Each structure stands twice: as C-alpha cells, then as structure tokens.
C-alpha cells in the first residue's frame, strides 16, 4: 500500500468488532508515534495505553460518552505537557496521533480521533499528574464498518495564492 492509499484508507471508525489485535501491531502504532516530529524535538506528550476490557467500560461510563470505545482493542489516551512546549504541545499531539491513525490504517485497523471527552473525569480516573493535560483519545481496533468517504472541499476552497484575498 502506498502513502496515498493509506491516506484514503484512514477513516473515522465508530464501530469495532471487539476482536483482539496482535501486540506487534500495537507496538508498530506506538513506534509510529515515537518517530513523529515535534517542535524543537521536545516531544511534550505521553500516552496511556488501555487494553483491559473492564477498565474500558469504566472509562466509557465515567468519561467518554461514545459506547463504541468499549469494543476497541486498545485505547490510547494522549496527554500533553504544557510546561514543556506551551505553544506547540497540542499541534505536536495532532501530528503524533495522525501518525498513529495512519499506521493503524496501514495495518488494516480502524481508529477514531476523539476530543469530545470529559477531560477532568479522565484525569482523575487515569491518575494523570499535575502539569499534564488530557488532550484526546484514539481507540483502535478491527473495524466493524467500512463507511464511505466523506465529502471534501475543493482545492479552490482550501487554497489561495499569495494573499488571503
């Protein structure tokens, strides 16, 4: 699969089969995060990896209203350290999570970047220390759906030459 095919294959998957995935696949996704670029190579992030099915249910009930996460094989919780990179940590996490989602797609797995989460509840539940912020979660698993591609704006709507007008 070439890079363009991976881009096109990556979709937001909101239904998983519940099947486990191999540990080497999880490791490849983690390695994709490890090699992602960050501003000044600060790498102001850390991920909590959740594989325990019972804990996924607790997580869903207390902090993530979307039921489909319970069937994900693994959930990555992205944490950012504002002190390490005040202006860039969220951008860096965006880059890292996209690397992870693309690696998952290349492996034939599905993922869904999620920001509609109860951050304070997650912080408490996951025992996130002061100085770290819960930014997003990325559930990953065997897709239980293959949704059609979503409409995209035209290039003319997205790009302008030289100045905005």
N, C-alpha and C positions, 0 to 999 in steps of 0.2 A: 504494500500500500504506500503510495507516495504522499507527500505532505498535504497536497491539495485534497486528496481523498480523505485524509484524516480530518481536515478542517470540515469537510462536508458531512462526514460521518458523525461528528460530535453534535449531539442534540441534548436538550434538557430532558432527561428520562425521569418520569414521575411514577413509574411502575417497575418494580423489580420482582424476579421470580422467587427470591428467598434462597436460591442455591448458593452454597459457599463458593468462594473463588480461591485460587491457589495462593499460598504465601509468597511464591516468587512473583506473582502478578502484583500483589500489594507492595512488595519490595521495589519492583520496577516503577510503580507510581510514586513511591517515596523518593526514589533516585531521580525521577524527573523533576520533583520539587527541589531536590538538593542542587541540581545543576542550573536551575533558573537564575537569571541575572537579577540583581537588586542594586539600588542606588549606592554607589561607592562600596559595593560588595558588603554592605552592612548586615544583610540577611536578618532583619529585625522581626523574625517570625518563629513560631514553634507550632507544631500540630499535635493534637491529642488524637490518638487512633482508637476508635471504639469498634470492637468486634463482638462483644458479649451481647447475645440476643435479649436477655432480661434487662440489661442496662439500656439498650436501645429503646425498649418500651418505656422505661422510666424517663429517659431523655425526651421522648415524644410527648408523654403526658405532661411533663413539667415545663418544657421549654421550646418545643418545636411542634407547632400545631398540625403539620402535614403528616398524616398517618403513613404515607408510603415509605418513610425512612426506616420503619421497623423491618422491612424486607430487604434493605440494603445489606450487602455482605460486610461492608465496612463503612464507617463514617469518620471522615477527617474533620476535626474542628480546628479552624485556623485562628491563631492568636497573634496579635501584633504588639510590638513593644514601642510605644510612642516615644519613650525617652531615647531609644537608640536611633530612631530616624523619624523625628516629629512630622516632617512634611511629606515623607515618602512611604511610610510603612504600609498604608492601605493600597497604594499603587503597587508596591512590591508584592503584597499578598495577592493582588489581582493577577499579576504575572505568574506567580508560583501556582496558584490554583488553576489557571488556564493550562499551564504545563501538565498538571496532574490530570485534568479533564481530557486533554488531548492524548496523553499516554493511555488512559483508560479506554478511550475510543479506539486507539490503535490495537489494543488487546481484545477488542470486541465487547468491551464492557460499557455500561451506561453510567452516567453521573448527572447531577443536577446541582449547580451552584445555588446556594440558598443564603439569603440575607434577611428574610422575614422570620426572625428568630427572637426569642426572649433572652437577650444578652445577659441581663442581671441574674436570671434564673440559671442560665448555663454556667455563668461564672461561679455561682455558689455550688451547683451540682458537681461541677468538674474540678472544684477546688483551685481555681485559677488565682495565682498570687497577684497582689497589688503591682501595678506597673504594666500588666498585660491586659489587653482588651480582646474580647471575643469579637471577631470580625465577620466570619462566615462559616458555613459548614458545607462539606462536599460528601454526600452519600454516594457510594459506588457499589455496583453490583451487576449481576446478569440482567440485561434488560428484559422486561416483561411486555414491552411495547416497542414499536418502531414508528414513531409519529412522523407525519410528512414534514418536509422542510417548511419553515415559517417564511412568510413574505419578507423581502428585504427592500430597503430603499434603493433607488437607482444611484449610480455613481455620481450623477449630476446633483443629486440631493445631498450627498455626503461630502463632496469635494469641491472647493473653489480654487481659482488660480490667483496667486499673489496677494490679494486682499479679500476680506470677507464679502465685499460687495462688488 
